[in-house]
């Protein structure tokens, strides 16, 4: 099943440069990510992972919530997986043509300070 058919676009009609009529309808999976400064590689990785069928299904059906280890002393206690799942849900909800992964970025910064900034 192709959720984002070829030739569909999620664009701002005011920025239509070639004079063609482009669809502004939001399509599940055809959602962009805001660059939060220096997050282009993170965003590219998120897009790849969000379009990996088995991983996408895992997060969209909330399986990660049933399997998170909130009692572990050495992990993010499921918080990272929750934020990751939230981004997946937003990307596939077709509610917006662009999503800001700000909360996920903050969580990554909290548990992996080397990526802060």
C-alpha positions, 0 to 999 in steps of 0.5 A: 500500500502506498500511503504517499502516492507519487506526485503528491506534494505538501507545499505552501501554495504561495511558494509555487514557483513554476505556476503549476497547481500543487496539492496542499492536502496533507498525506500520511507519511508525506510530512516534513520536519523542521530543522531546529538549528543543526538537526538536518542529519537527525531529521533525515534519519527520522524520515528513514526510520519512519518509513521503515515498514516494520518499525513504523508499525511498531511505533504506530500501534504503540507496542513501544509503550507496552515494552518500555522499561520504566524501572531501569536505572541505566536507561531513559526509562522509556522516555526516548521511545515515547518521544520517538513514537510521538514523532512517528504519530505526527508524521503519519497523522496527516494533520500537518505538512510539517512537524517539529521534533523539538521534544524528541531533540530535548530528550536526546540532549538530556540522555546524550549531552554530546548531541546538545546544542 
